[in-house]
Amino acid sequence: MFLIVDKHLAYRVAIQQLKNNQKMSEAIQIRQIRHLNNIVEQDRRCN
């Protein structure tokens, strides 16, 4: 499972804190790819 976020540093820090506190599964991988995040954001607008 992937979590797609943009490349802002705060996302990585927050996600690491969630994993350290066992609020988020270690199996979730972070994808910091601007292009993929834009596709997700554009898809939201189509509905």
C-alpha positions, 0 to 999 in steps of 0.5 A, a space after each residue: 500500500 502506498 501513501 502519495 504525498 508531495 515533497 514537503 518535508 513535514 509529510 515525511 516527519 509526520 508519517 514517521 511519528 505516526 509509525 513510531 507511535 504505531 498509529 500507522 502500519 509499517 507496511 505503508 510506503 510513502 511515495 513523494 512524487 509530485 506527478 502522481 499526487 497531481 493525478 490524484 488531486 485532478 481526479 477529485 475534481 472530476 466528480 
